[in-house]
């Protein structure tokens, strides 16, 4: 599967050129495990992605990953990492990170994301800084 469409690639590169807390553009995942990535930026090198990375060990973190390395992952049954065709980012990346820290994994649960957004808006001390 094509991990990034041309439109997504252009949006990710544009975000990478501008500082800010961007909404994730693409969600990648392992169809046979818990690994999930939400990416909001792509360096001009066309390989270095930035976003929220969760390898399924209960400690999602923001950081960089190589598109080439993710694309090269070989999974059981001939499967590969896939792009979530239905994903549409609704919140800035830090909100997904806050919700993921509380949930222990990347989540798209609307209630958890709304709670994280509300807490961040109120600058709640209950949430650690990103």
Backbone atoms as SQL, in Angstrom:
CREATE TABLE atoms (id INTEGER PRIMARY KEY, chain TEXT, resi INTEGER, resn TEXT, atom TEXT, x REAL, y REAL, z REAL);
INSERT INTO atoms VALUES
  (1, 'A', 1, 'UNK', 'N', 0.838, -1.184, 0.000),
  (2, 'A', 1, 'UNK', 'CA', 0.000, 0.000, 0.000),
  (3, 'A', 1, 'UNK', 'C', 0.879, 1.242, 0.000),
  (4, 'A', 2, 'UNK', 'N', 0.439, 2.240, -0.714),
  (5, 'A', 2, 'UNK', 'CA', 1.100, 3.533, -0.729),
  (6, 'A', 2, 'UNK', 'C', 0.881, 4.188, 0.637),
  (7, 'A', 3, 'UNK', 'N', 1.957, 4.465, 1.364),
  (8, 'A', 3, 'UNK', 'CA', 1.804, 5.005, 2.714),
  (9, 'A', 3, 'UNK', 'C', 1.394, 6.468, 2.739),
  (10, 'A', 4, 'UNK', 'N', 1.800, 7.241, 1.733),
  (11, 'A', 4, 'UNK', 'CA', 1.419, 8.649, 1.664),
  (12, 'A', 4, 'UNK', 'C', 0.917, 8.977, 0.266),
  (13, 'A', 5, 'UNK', 'N', -0.222, 9.635, 0.198),
  (14, 'A', 5, 'UNK', 'CA', -0.676, 10.143, -1.090),
  (15, 'A', 5, 'UNK', 'C', 0.138, 11.401, -1.410),
  (16, 'A', 6, 'UNK', 'N', 0.086, 11.857, -2.643),
  (17, 'A', 6, 'UNK', 'CA', 0.805, 13.079, -3.014),
  (18, 'A', 6, 'UNK', 'C', 0.282, 14.272, -2.220),
  (19, 'A', 7, 'UNK', 'N', -1.030, 14.342, -2.030),
  (20, 'A', 7, 'UNK', 'CA', -1.620, 15.434, -1.251),
  (21, 'A', 7, 'UNK', 'C', -1.120, 15.399, 0.193),
  (22, 'A', 8, 'UNK', 'N', -1.099, 14.216, 0.799),
  (23, 'A', 8, 'UNK', 'CA', -0.613, 14.106, 2.173),
  (24, 'A', 8, 'UNK', 'C', 0.861, 14.502, 2.255),
  (25, 'A', 9, 'UNK', 'N', 1.652, 14.050, 1.305),
  (26, 'A', 9, 'UNK', 'CA', 3.082, 14.383, 1.277),
  (27, 'A', 9, 'UNK', 'C', 3.250, 15.911, 1.220),
  (28, 'A', 10, 'UNK', 'N', 2.497, 16.580, 0.371),
  (29, 'A', 10, 'UNK', 'CA', 2.590, 18.035, 0.247),
  (30, 'A', 10, 'UNK', 'C', 2.168, 18.733, 1.540),
  (31, 'A', 11, 'UNK', 'N', 1.101, 18.262, 2.151),
  (32, 'A', 11, 'UNK', 'CA', 0.636, 18.858, 3.416),
  (33, 'A', 11, 'UNK', 'C', 1.647, 18.643, 4.530),
  (34, 'A', 12, 'UNK', 'N', 2.226, 17.443, 4.605),
  (35, 'A', 12, 'UNK', 'CA', 3.231, 17.139, 5.629),
  (36, 'A', 12, 'UNK', 'C', 4.473, 18.014, 5.450),
  (37, 'A', 13, 'UNK', 'N', 4.934, 18.184, 4.210),
  (38, 'A', 13, 'UNK', 'CA', 6.109, 19.025, 3.950),
  (39, 'A', 13, 'UNK', 'C', 5.804, 20.479, 4.287),
  (40, 'A', 14, 'UNK', 'N', 4.619, 20.959, 3.922),
  (41, 'A', 14, 'UNK', 'CA', 4.238, 22.337, 4.255),
  (42, 'A', 14, 'UNK', 'C', 4.236, 22.537, 5.771),
  (43, 'A', 15, 'UNK', 'N', 3.704, 21.575, 6.513),
  (44, 'A', 15, 'UNK', 'CA', 3.716, 21.666, 7.981),
  (45, 'A', 15, 'UNK', 'C', 5.152, 21.674, 8.506),
  (46, 'A', 16, 'UNK', 'N', 6.014, 20.867, 7.895),
  (47, 'A', 16, 'UNK', 'CA', 7.398, 20.791, 8.324),
  (48, 'A', 16, 'UNK', 'C', 8.159, 22.097, 8.143),
  (49, 'A', 17, 'UNK', 'N', 7.710, 22.908, 7.214),
  (50, 'A', 17, 'UNK', 'CA', 8.356, 24.202, 6.960),
  (51, 'A', 17, 'UNK', 'C', 7.870, 25.284, 7.917),
  (52, 'A', 18, 'UNK', 'N', 6.764, 25.034, 8.600),
  (53, 'A', 18, 'UNK', 'CA', 6.165, 26.033, 9.484),
  (54, 'A', 18, 'UNK', 'C', 6.107, 25.508, 10.906),
  (55, 'A', 19, 'UNK', 'N', 6.650, 26.284, 11.828),
  (56, 'A', 19, 'UNK', 'CA', 6.571, 25.891, 13.243),
  (57, 'A', 19, 'UNK', 'C', 5.121, 25.951, 13.696),
  (58, 'A', 20, 'UNK', 'N', 4.762, 25.033, 14.560),
  (59, 'A', 20, 'UNK', 'CA', 3.409, 25.042, 15.098),
  (60, 'A', 20, 'UNK', 'C', 2.979, 23.672, 15.559),
  (61, 'A', 21, 'UNK', 'N', 1.833, 23.641, 16.173),
  (62, 'A', 21, 'UNK', 'CA', 1.226, 22.407, 16.666),
  (63, 'A', 21, 'UNK', 'C', 0.199, 21.983, 15.623),
  (64, 'A', 22, 'UNK', 'N', 0.636, 21.200, 14.654),
  (65, 'A', 22, 'UNK', 'CA', -0.191, 20.850, 13.511),
  (66, 'A', 22, 'UNK', 'C', -1.128, 19.677, 13.802),
  (67, 'A', 23, 'UNK', 'N', -2.223, 19.648, 13.090),
  (68, 'A', 23, 'UNK', 'CA', -3.149, 18.520, 13.127),
  (69, 'A', 23, 'UNK', 'C', -2.504, 17.374, 12.349),
  (70, 'A', 24, 'UNK', 'N', -2.559, 16.150, 12.884),
  (71, 'A', 24, 'UNK', 'CA', -1.973, 15.023, 12.142),
  (72, 'A', 24, 'UNK', 'C', -2.612, 14.882, 10.762),
  (73, 'A', 25, 'UNK', 'N', -1.782, 14.564, 9.785),
  (74, 'A', 25, 'UNK', 'CA', -2.217, 14.425, 8.401),
  (75, 'A', 25, 'UNK', 'C', -2.497, 12.972, 8.058),
  (76, 'A', 26, 'UNK', 'N', -1.724, 12.057, 8.643),
  (77, 'A', 26, 'UNK', 'CA', -1.828, 10.650, 8.280),
  (78, 'A', 26, 'UNK', 'C', -1.667, 9.768, 9.515),
  (79, 'A', 27, 'UNK', 'N', -2.379, 8.655, 9.498),
  (80, 'A', 27, 'UNK', 'CA', -2.255, 7.632, 10.543),
  (81, 'A', 27, 'UNK', 'C', -1.792, 6.344, 9.867),
  (82, 'A', 28, 'UNK', 'N', -0.674, 5.806, 10.371),
  (83, 'A', 28, 'UNK', 'CA', -0.168, 4.516, 9.906),
  (84, 'A', 28, 'UNK', 'C', -0.322, 3.516, 11.045),
  (85, 'A', 29, 'UNK', 'N', -0.479, 2.238, 10.709),
  (86, 'A', 29, 'UNK', 'CA', -0.661, 1.230, 11.756),
  (87, 'A', 29, 'UNK', 'C', -0.223, -0.140, 11.272),
  (88, 'A', 30, 'UNK', 'N', 0.041, -1.002, 12.236),
  (89, 'A', 30, 'UNK', 'CA', 0.345, -2.399, 11.944),
  (90, 'A', 30, 'UNK', 'C', -0.963, -3.185, 11.999),
  (91, 'A', 31, 'UNK', 'N', -1.299, -3.922, 10.954),
  (92, 'A', 31, 'UNK', 'CA', -2.539, -4.703, 10.970),
  (93, 'A', 31, 'UNK', 'C', -2.460, -5.948, 11.856),
  (94, 'A', 32, 'UNK', 'N', -1.270, -6.271, 12.364),
  (95, 'A', 32, 'UNK', 'CA', -1.135, -7.464, 13.207),
  (96, 'A', 32, 'UNK', 'C', -0.550, -7.132, 14.580),
  (97, 'A', 33, 'UNK', 'N', -0.571, -5.888, 14.969),
  (98, 'A', 33, 'UNK', 'CA', -0.019, -5.489, 16.257),
  (99, 'A', 33, 'UNK', 'C', -0.580, -4.156, 16.696),
  (100, 'A', 34, 'UNK', 'N', 0.020, -3.622, 17.745),
  (101, 'A', 34, 'UNK', 'CA', -0.493, -2.387, 18.325),
  (102, 'A', 34, 'UNK', 'C', 0.245, -1.136, 17.848),
  (103, 'A', 35, 'UNK', 'N', 1.230, -1.266, 16.980),
  (104, 'A', 35, 'UNK', 'CA', 1.996, -0.102, 16.536),
  (105, 'A', 35, 'UNK', 'C', 1.117, 0.852, 15.723),
  (106, 'A', 36, 'UNK', 'N', 1.196, 2.127, 16.096),
  (107, 'A', 36, 'UNK', 'CA', 0.402, 3.168, 15.446),
  (108, 'A', 36, 'UNK', 'C', 1.219, 4.454, 15.416),
  (109, 'A', 37, 'UNK', 'N', 1.097, 5.202, 14.343),
  (110, 'A', 37, 'UNK', 'CA', 1.793, 6.476, 14.212),
  (111, 'A', 37, 'UNK', 'C', 0.811, 7.516, 13.692),
  (112, 'A', 38, 'UNK', 'N', 0.866, 8.718, 14.256),
  (113, 'A', 38, 'UNK', 'CA', 0.142, 9.879, 13.733),
  (114, 'A', 38, 'UNK', 'C', 1.200, 10.898, 13.331),
  (115, 'A', 39, 'UNK', 'N', 1.287, 11.205, 12.046),
  (116, 'A', 39, 'UNK', 'CA', 2.318, 12.123, 11.581),
  (117, 'A', 39, 'UNK', 'C', 1.718, 13.443, 11.132),
  (118, 'A', 40, 'UNK', 'N', 2.411, 14.527, 11.513),
  (119, 'A', 40, 'UNK', 'CA', 1.954, 15.866, 11.153),
  (120, 'A', 40, 'UNK', 'C', 2.956, 16.615, 10.283),
  (121, 'A', 41, 'UNK', 'N', 4.199, 16.118, 10.185),
  (122, 'A', 41, 'UNK', 'CA', 5.221, 16.836, 9.431),
  (123, 'A', 41, 'UNK', 'C', 6.133, 15.865, 8.684),
  (124, 'A', 42, 'UNK', 'N', 6.694, 16.336, 7.581),
  (125, 'A', 42, 'UNK', 'CA', 7.691, 15.601, 6.810),
  (126, 'A', 42, 'UNK', 'C', 8.788, 16.577, 6.433),
  (127, 'A', 43, 'UNK', 'N', 10.031, 16.207, 6.740),
  (128, 'A', 43, 'UNK', 'CA', 11.161, 17.053, 6.356),
  (129, 'A', 43, 'UNK', 'C', 11.282, 17.091, 4.842),
  (130, 'A', 44, 'UNK', 'N', 11.996, 18.089, 4.364),
  (131, 'A', 44, 'UNK', 'CA', 12.196, 18.226, 2.923),
  (132, 'A', 44, 'UNK', 'C', 12.995, 17.068, 2.331),
  (133, 'A', 45, 'UNK', 'N', 13.658, 16.269, 3.199),
  (134, 'A', 45, 'UNK', 'CA', 14.389, 15.099, 2.695),
  (135, 'A', 45, 'UNK', 'C', 13.437, 14.015, 2.178),
  (136, 'A', 46, 'UNK', 'N', 12.148, 14.177, 2.454),
  (137, 'A', 46, 'UNK', 'CA', 11.144, 13.223, 1.982),
  (138, 'A', 46, 'UNK', 'C', 11.098, 11.930, 2.770),
  (139, 'A', 47, 'UNK', 'N', 11.869, 11.832, 3.844),
  (140, 'A', 47, 'UNK', 'CA', 11.924, 10.591, 4.619),
  (141, 'A', 47, 'UNK', 'C', 11.643, 10.772, 6.105),
  (142, 'A', 48, 'UNK', 'N', 12.076, 11.865, 6.691),
  (143, 'A', 48, 'UNK', 'CA', 11.958, 12.054, 8.136),
  (144, 'A', 48, 'UNK', 'C', 10.604, 12.647, 8.506),
  (145, 'A', 49, 'UNK', 'N', 9.790, 11.813, 9.135),
  (146, 'A', 49, 'UNK', 'CA', 8.461, 12.217, 9.578),
  (147, 'A', 49, 'UNK', 'C', 8.510, 12.616, 11.051),
  (148, 'A', 50, 'UNK', 'N', 7.626, 13.518, 11.459),
  (149, 'A', 50, 'UNK', 'CA', 7.497, 13.872, 12.873),
  (150, 'A', 50, 'UNK', 'C', 6.054, 13.666, 13.284),
  (151, 'A', 51, 'UNK', 'N', 5.884, 13.092, 14.470),
  (152, 'A', 51, 'UNK', 'CA', 4.532, 12.903, 14.974),
  (153, 'A', 51, 'UNK', 'C', 4.516, 12.132, 16.267),
  (154, 'A', 52, 'UNK', 'N', 3.387, 11.520, 16.540),
  (155, 'A', 52, 'UNK', 'CA', 3.169, 10.731, 17.742),
  (156, 'A', 52, 'UNK', 'C', 3.357, 9.269, 17.385),
  (157, 'A', 53, 'UNK', 'N', 4.293, 8.624, 18.062),
  (158, 'A', 53, 'UNK', 'CA', 4.672, 7.244, 17.742),
  (159, 'A', 53, 'UNK', 'C', 4.318, 6.334, 18.908),
  (160, 'A', 54, 'UNK', 'N', 3.660, 5.228, 18.617),
  (161, 'A', 54, 'UNK', 'CA', 3.249, 4.275, 19.642),
  (162, 'A', 54, 'UNK', 'C', 3.542, 2.865, 19.135),
  (163, 'A', 55, 'UNK', 'N', 4.564, 2.241, 19.701),
  (164, 'A', 55, 'UNK', 'CA', 4.925, 0.892, 19.270),
  (165, 'A', 55, 'UNK', 'C', 4.176, -0.187, 20.040),
  (166, 'A', 56, 'UNK', 'N', 3.239, 0.221, 20.884),
  (167, 'A', 56, 'UNK', 'CA', 2.391, -0.739, 21.580),
  (168, 'A', 56, 'UNK', 'C', 2.907, -1.186, 22.928),
  (169, 'A', 57, 'UNK', 'N', 3.850, -0.428, 23.507),
  (170, 'A', 57, 'UNK', 'CA', 4.411, -0.798, 24.802),
  (171, 'A', 57, 'UNK', 'C', 3.849, 0.051, 25.938),
  (172, 'A', 58, 'UNK', 'N', 2.820, 0.833, 25.667),
  (173, 'A', 58, 'UNK', 'CA', 2.186, 1.637, 26.706),
  (174, 'A', 58, 'UNK', 'C', 2.834, 2.979, 26.969),
  (175, 'A', 59, 'UNK', 'N', 3.731, 3.404, 26.087),
  (176, 'A', 59, 'UNK', 'CA', 4.382, 4.704, 26.295),
  (177, 'A', 59, 'UNK', 'C', 4.523, 5.460, 24.974),
  (178, 'A', 60, 'UNK', 'N', 3.412, 5.939, 24.426),
  (179, 'A', 60, 'UNK', 'CA', 3.478, 6.716, 23.185),
  (180, 'A', 60, 'UNK', 'C', 4.288, 7.986, 23.402),
  (181, 'A', 61, 'UNK', 'N', 5.038, 8.384, 22.385),
  (182, 'A', 61, 'UNK', 'CA', 5.845, 9.589, 22.510),
  (183, 'A', 61, 'UNK', 'C', 5.937, 10.315, 21.178),
  (184, 'A', 62, 'UNK', 'N', 6.165, 11.615, 21.282),
  (185, 'A', 62, 'UNK', 'CA', 6.355, 12.416, 20.082),
  (186, 'A', 62, 'UNK', 'C', 7.806, 12.298, 19.658),
  (187, 'A', 63, 'UNK', 'N', 8.020, 12.189, 18.347),
  (188, 'A', 63, 'UNK', 'CA', 9.373, 12.071, 17.847),
  (189, 'A', 63, 'UNK', 'C', 9.392, 11.885, 16.348),
  (190, 'A', 64, 'UNK', 'N', 10.568, 11.544, 15.842),
  (191, 'A', 64, 'UNK', 'CA', 10.768, 11.380, 14.409),
  (192, 'A', 64, 'UNK', 'C', 10.884, 9.908, 14.044),
  (193, 'A', 65, 'UNK', 'N', 10.536, 9.607, 12.806),
  (194, 'A', 65, 'UNK', 'CA', 10.641, 8.244, 12.278),
  (195, 'A', 65, 'UNK', 'C', 10.951, 8.329, 10.793),
  (196, 'A', 66, 'UNK', 'N', 11.547, 7.275, 10.288),
  (197, 'A', 66, 'UNK', 'CA', 11.903, 7.205, 8.876),
  (198, 'A', 66, 'UNK', 'C', 10.785, 6.546, 8.077),
  (199, 'A', 67, 'UNK', 'N', 10.294, 7.242, 7.077),
  (200, 'A', 67, 'UNK', 'CA', 9.271, 6.693, 6.199),
  (201, 'A', 67, 'UNK', 'C', 9.785, 5.431, 5.511),
  (202, 'A', 68, 'UNK', 'N', 11.036, 5.449, 5.065),
  (203, 'A', 68, 'UNK', 'CA', 11.622, 4.285, 4.387),
  (204, 'A', 68, 'UNK', 'C', 11.681, 3.077, 5.312),
  (205, 'A', 69, 'UNK', 'N', 12.037, 3.296, 6.572),
  (206, 'A', 69, 'UNK', 'CA', 12.108, 2.178, 7.520),
  (207, 'A', 69, 'UNK', 'C', 10.715, 1.622, 7.813),
  (208, 'A', 70, 'UNK', 'N', 9.738, 2.497, 7.965),
  (209, 'A', 70, 'UNK', 'CA', 8.371, 2.031, 8.213),
  (210, 'A', 70, 'UNK', 'C', 7.865, 1.247, 7.006),
  (211, 'A', 71, 'UNK', 'N', 8.136, 1.749, 5.814),
  (212, 'A', 71, 'UNK', 'CA', 7.689, 1.074, 4.590),
  (213, 'A', 71, 'UNK', 'C', 8.365, -0.275, 4.405),
  (214, 'A', 72, 'UNK', 'N', 9.561, -0.435, 4.966),
  (215, 'A', 72, 'UNK', 'CA', 10.317, -1.684, 4.798),
  (216, 'A', 72, 'UNK', 'C', 9.940, -2.759, 5.813),
  (217, 'A', 73, 'UNK', 'N', 9.099, -2.428, 6.788),
  (218, 'A', 73, 'UNK', 'CA', 8.713, -3.408, 7.812),
  (219, 'A', 73, 'UNK', 'C', 7.966, -4.562, 7.143),
  (220, 'A', 74, 'UNK', 'N', 8.423, -5.762, 7.428),
  (221, 'A', 74, 'UNK', 'CA', 7.789, -6.968, 6.898),
  (222, 'A', 74, 'UNK', 'C', 7.096, -7.693, 8.042),
  (223, 'A', 75, 'UNK', 'N', 5.810, -7.859, 7.931),
  (224, 'A', 75, 'UNK', 'CA', 5.007, -8.467, 8.990),
  (225, 'A', 75, 'UNK', 'C', 4.604, -9.890, 8.612),
  (226, 'A', 76, 'UNK', 'N', 4.097, -10.651, 9.575),
  (227, 'A', 76, 'UNK', 'CA', 3.628, -12.006, 9.264),
  (228, 'A', 76, 'UNK', 'C', 2.556, -12.000, 8.167),
  (229, 'A', 77, 'UNK', 'N', 2.441, -13.117, 7.493),
  (230, 'A', 77, 'UNK', 'CA', 1.436, -13.333, 6.455),
  (231, 'A', 77, 'UNK', 'C', 1.621, -12.411, 5.244),
  (232, 'A', 78, 'UNK', 'N', 2.826, -11.866, 5.078),
  (233, 'A', 78, 'UNK', 'CA', 3.108, -10.996, 3.945),
  (234, 'A', 78, 'UNK', 'C', 2.526, -9.598, 4.075),
  (235, 'A', 79, 'UNK', 'N', 2.073, -9.249, 5.263),
  (236, 'A', 79, 'UNK', 'CA', 1.475, -7.926, 5.474),
  (237, 'A', 79, 'UNK', 'C', 2.548, -6.869, 5.680),
  (238, 'A', 80, 'UNK', 'N', 2.153, -5.620, 5.518),
  (239, 'A', 80, 'UNK', 'CA', 3.037, -4.481, 5.725),
  (240, 'A', 80, 'UNK', 'C', 2.290, -3.427, 6.542),
  (241, 'A', 81, 'UNK', 'N', 3.000, -2.377, 6.943),
  (242, 'A', 81, 'UNK', 'CA', 2.362, -1.249, 7.623),
  (243, 'A', 81, 'UNK', 'C', 1.370, -0.622, 6.651),
  (244, 'A', 82, 'UNK', 'N', 0.233, -0.192, 7.186),
  (245, 'A', 82, 'UNK', 'CA', -0.823, 0.359, 6.338),
  (246, 'A', 82, 'UNK', 'C', -1.207, 1.765, 6.759),
  (247, 'A', 83, 'UNK', 'N', -1.855, 2.471, 5.852),
  (248, 'A', 83, 'UNK', 'CA', -2.391, 3.805, 6.113),
  (249, 'A', 83, 'UNK', 'C', -3.875, 3.663, 6.416),
  (250, 'A', 84, 'UNK', 'N', -4.325, 4.328, 7.470),
  (251, 'A', 84, 'UNK', 'CA', -5.743, 4.338, 7.807),
  (252, 'A', 84, 'UNK', 'C', -6.450, 5.259, 6.817),
  (253, 'A', 85, 'UNK', 'N', -7.204, 4.671, 5.921),
  (254, 'A', 85, 'UNK', 'CA', -7.864, 5.439, 4.859),
  (255, 'A', 85, 'UNK', 'C', -8.974, 6.346, 5.374),
  (256, 'A', 86, 'UNK', 'N', -9.481, 6.065, 6.572),
  (257, 'A', 86, 'UNK', 'CA', -10.594, 6.845, 7.119),
  (258, 'A', 86, 'UNK', 'C', -10.156, 7.909, 8.120),
  (259, 'A', 87, 'UNK', 'N', -8.864, 7.953, 8.447),
  (260, 'A', 87, 'UNK', 'CA', -8.400, 8.892, 9.468),
  (261, 'A', 87, 'UNK', 'C', -8.482, 10.329, 8.996),
  (262, 'A', 88, 'UNK', 'N', -9.035, 11.174, 9.865),
  (263, 'A', 88, 'UNK', 'CA', -9.053, 12.613, 9.662),
  (264, 'A', 88, 'UNK', 'C', -8.705, 13.255, 10.988),
  (265, 'A', 89, 'UNK', 'N', -7.545, 13.893, 11.050),
  (266, 'A', 89, 'UNK', 'CA', -7.145, 14.564, 12.281),
  (267, 'A', 89, 'UNK', 'C', -8.113, 15.675, 12.626),
  (268, 'A', 90, 'UNK', 'N', -8.474, 15.746, 13.913),
  (269, 'A', 90, 'UNK', 'CA', -9.433, 16.767, 14.342),
  (270, 'A', 90, 'UNK', 'C', -8.838, 17.735, 15.359),
  (271, 'A', 91, 'UNK', 'N', -7.716, 17.348, 15.948),
  (272, 'A', 91, 'UNK', 'CA', -7.091, 18.148, 16.996),
  (273, 'A', 91, 'UNK', 'C', -5.605, 18.304, 16.685),
  (274, 'A', 92, 'UNK', 'N', -4.972, 19.306, 17.271),
  (275, 'A', 92, 'UNK', 'CA', -3.521, 19.416, 17.124),
  (276, 'A', 92, 'UNK', 'C', -2.835, 18.185, 17.736),
  (277, 'A', 93, 'UNK', 'N', -1.625, 17.928, 17.289),
  (278, 'A', 93, 'UNK', 'CA', -0.879, 16.747, 17.712),
  (279, 'A', 93, 'UNK', 'C', -0.721, 16.667, 19.232),
  (280, 'A', 94, 'UNK', 'N', -0.534, 17.797, 19.912),
  (281, 'A', 94, 'UNK', 'CA', -0.348, 17.756, 21.367),
  (282, 'A', 94, 'UNK', 'C', -1.588, 17.222, 22.086),
  (283, 'A', 95, 'UNK', 'N', -2.762, 17.444, 21.528),
  (284, 'A', 95, 'UNK', 'CA', -3.989, 16.911, 22.148),
  (285, 'A', 95, 'UNK', 'C', -4.004, 15.394, 22.028),
  (286, 'A', 96, 'UNK', 'N', -3.638, 14.874, 20.854),
  (287, 'A', 96, 'UNK', 'CA', -3.532, 13.413, 20.698),
  (288, 'A', 96, 'UNK', 'C', -2.480, 12.855, 21.650),
  (289, 'A', 97, 'UNK', 'N', -1.373, 13.578, 21.829),
  (290, 'A', 97, 'UNK', 'CA', -0.311, 13.121, 22.735),
  (291, 'A', 97, 'UNK', 'C', -0.798, 13.110, 24.177),
  (292, 'A', 98, 'UNK', 'N', -1.505, 14.151, 24.598),
  (293, 'A', 98, 'UNK', 'CA', -2.045, 14.192, 25.965),
  (294, 'A', 98, 'UNK', 'C', -3.012, 13.037, 26.204),
  (295, 'A', 99, 'UNK', 'N', -3.918, 12.830, 25.264),
  (296, 'A', 99, 'UNK', 'CA', -4.899, 11.742, 25.399),
  (297, 'A', 99, 'UNK', 'C', -4.204, 10.385, 25.399),
  (298, 'A', 100, 'UNK', 'N', -3.177, 10.227, 24.568),
  (299, 'A', 100, 'UNK', 'CA', -2.442, 8.957, 24.491),
  (300, 'A', 100, 'UNK', 'C', -1.698, 8.678, 25.790),
  (301, 'A', 101, 'UNK', 'N', -1.129, 9.712, 26.402),
  (302, 'A', 101, 'UNK', 'CA', -0.431, 9.506, 27.675),
  (303, 'A', 101, 'UNK', 'C', -1.400, 9.022, 28.746),
  (304, 'A', 102, 'UNK', 'N', -2.589, 9.577, 28.748),
  (305, 'A', 102, 'UNK', 'CA', -3.582, 9.159, 29.748),
  (306, 'A', 102, 'UNK', 'C', -4.146, 7.772, 29.446),
  (307, 'A', 103, 'UNK', 'N', -4.309, 7.441, 28.177),
  (308, 'A', 103, 'UNK', 'CA', -4.896, 6.156, 27.782),
  (309, 'A', 103, 'UNK', 'C', -3.846, 5.045, 27.697),
  (310, 'A', 104, 'UNK', 'N', -2.580, 5.404, 27.565),
  (311, 'A', 104, 'UNK', 'CA', -1.525, 4.414, 27.413),
  (312, 'A', 104, 'UNK', 'C', -1.301, 3.983, 25.979),
  (313, 'A', 105, 'UNK', 'N', -2.037, 4.586, 25.048),
  (314, 'A', 105, 'UNK', 'CA', -1.869, 4.296, 23.622),
  (315, 'A', 105, 'UNK', 'C', -2.578, 5.389, 22.828),
  (316, 'A', 106, 'UNK', 'N', -2.227, 5.487, 21.554),
  (317, 'A', 106, 'UNK', 'CA', -2.905, 6.462, 20.702),
  (318, 'A', 106, 'UNK', 'C', -4.382, 6.108, 20.634),
  (319, 'A', 107, 'UNK', 'N', -5.205, 7.120, 20.819),
  (320, 'A', 107, 'UNK', 'CA', -6.650, 6.904, 20.812),
  (321, 'A', 107, 'UNK', 'C', -7.337, 7.919, 19.913),
  (322, 'A', 108, 'UNK', 'N', -8.449, 7.492, 19.346),
  (323, 'A', 108, 'UNK', 'CA', -9.309, 8.397, 18.587),
  (324, 'A', 108, 'UNK', 'C', -10.654, 8.556, 19.289),
  (325, 'A', 109, 'UNK', 'N', -10.717, 8.076, 20.531),
  (326, 'A', 109, 'UNK', 'CA', -11.941, 8.179, 21.311),
  (327, 'A', 109, 'UNK', 'C', -12.291, 9.655, 21.510),
  (328, 'A', 110, 'UNK', 'N', -13.456, 10.040, 21.029),
  (329, 'A', 110, 'UNK', 'CA', -13.862, 11.446, 21.050),
  (330, 'A', 110, 'UNK', 'C', -13.892, 12.018, 22.464),
  (331, 'A', 111, 'UNK', 'N', -14.395, 11.257, 23.423),
  (332, 'A', 111, 'UNK', 'CA', -14.490, 11.751, 24.800),
  (333, 'A', 111, 'UNK', 'C', -13.099, 12.006, 25.384),
  (334, 'A', 112, 'UNK', 'N', -12.160, 11.109, 25.140),
  (335, 'A', 112, 'UNK', 'CA', -10.788, 11.292, 25.659),
  (336, 'A', 112, 'UNK', 'C', -10.109, 12.483, 24.998),
  (337, 'A', 113, 'UNK', 'N', -10.300, 12.644, 23.701),
  (338, 'A', 113, 'UNK', 'CA', -9.696, 13.764, 22.997),
  (339, 'A', 113, 'UNK', 'C', -10.300, 15.091, 23.438),
  (340, 'A', 114, 'UNK', 'N', -11.603, 15.129, 23.597),
  (341, 'A', 114, 'UNK', 'CA', -12.271, 16.349, 24.074),
  (342, 'A', 114, 'UNK', 'C', -11.791, 16.697, 25.480),
  (343, 'A', 115, 'UNK', 'N', -11.648, 15.691, 26.349),
  (344, 'A', 115, 'UNK', 'CA', -11.178, 15.928, 27.710),
  (345, 'A', 115, 'UNK', 'C', -9.749, 16.467, 27.698),
  (346, 'A', 116, 'UNK', 'N', -8.906, 15.911, 26.837),
  (347, 'A', 116, 'UNK', 'CA', -7.530, 16.388, 26.731),
  (348, 'A', 116, 'UNK', 'C', -7.496, 17.822, 26.218),
  (349, 'A', 117, 'UNK', 'N', -8.349, 18.135, 25.255),
  (350, 'A', 117, 'UNK', 'CA', -8.406, 19.493, 24.708),
  (351, 'A', 117, 'UNK', 'C', -8.884, 20.482, 25.765),
  (352, 'A', 118, 'UNK', 'N', -9.888, 20.082, 26.527),
  (353, 'A', 118, 'UNK', 'CA', -10.409, 20.940, 27.592),
  (354, 'A', 118, 'UNK', 'C', -9.357, 21.162, 28.664),
  (355, 'A', 119, 'UNK', 'N', -8.688, 20.080, 29.062),
  (356, 'A', 119, 'UNK', 'CA', -7.649, 20.186, 30.091),
  (357, 'A', 119, 'UNK', 'C', -6.516, 21.095, 29.628),
  (358, 'A', 120, 'UNK', 'N', -6.111, 20.948, 28.379),
  (359, 'A', 120, 'UNK', 'CA', -5.018, 21.785, 27.863),
  (360, 'A', 120, 'UNK', 'C', -5.476, 23.243, 27.811),
  (361, 'A', 121, 'UNK', 'N', -6.722, 23.472, 27.413),
  (362, 'A', 121, 'UNK', 'CA', -7.241, 24.845, 27.343),
  (363, 'A', 121, 'UNK', 'C', -7.262, 25.495, 28.723),
  (364, 'A', 122, 'UNK', 'N', -7.505, 24.684, 29.727),
  (365, 'A', 122, 'UNK', 'CA', -7.535, 25.191, 31.108),
  (366, 'A', 122, 'UNK', 'C', -6.173, 25.130, 31.763),
  (367, 'A', 123, 'UNK', 'N', -5.173, 24.644, 31.018),
  (368, 'A', 123, 'UNK', 'CA', -3.815, 24.483, 31.518),
  (369, 'A', 123, 'UNK', 'C', -3.813, 23.710, 32.828),
  (370, 'A', 124, 'UNK', 'N', -4.439, 22.548, 32.777),
  (371, 'A', 124, 'UNK', 'CA', -4.563, 21.685, 33.949),
  (372, 'A', 124, 'UNK', 'C', -3.201, 21.166, 34.387),
  (373, 'A', 125, 'UNK', 'N', -2.869, 21.257, 35.673),
  (374, 'A', 125, 'UNK', 'CA', -1.607, 20.693, 36.159),
  (375, 'A', 125, 'UNK', 'C', -1.624, 19.164, 36.178),
  (376, 'A', 126, 'UNK', 'N', -2.780, 18.555, 35.956),
  (377, 'A', 126, 'UNK', 'CA', -2.880, 17.097, 35.954),
  (378, 'A', 126, 'UNK', 'C', -2.197, 16.492, 34.734),
  (379, 'A', 127, 'UNK', 'N', -2.017, 17.284, 33.695),
  (380, 'A', 127, 'UNK', 'CA', -1.386, 16.772, 32.481),
  (381, 'A', 127, 'UNK', 'C', 0.079, 17.233, 32.432),
  (382, 'A', 128, 'UNK', 'N', 0.986, 16.311, 32.186),
  (383, 'A', 128, 'UNK', 'CA', 2.385, 16.731, 32.047),
  (384, 'A', 128, 'UNK', 'C', 2.567, 17.512, 30.750),
  (385, 'A', 129, 'UNK', 'N', 3.547, 18.401, 30.702),
  (386, 'A', 129, 'UNK', 'CA', 3.770, 19.137, 29.452),
  (387, 'A', 129, 'UNK', 'C', 4.220, 18.198, 28.350),
  (388, 'A', 130, 'UNK', 'N', 3.897, 18.541, 27.088),
  (389, 'A', 130, 'UNK', 'CA', 4.267, 17.667, 25.967),
  (390, 'A', 130, 'UNK', 'C', 5.771, 17.626, 25.761);
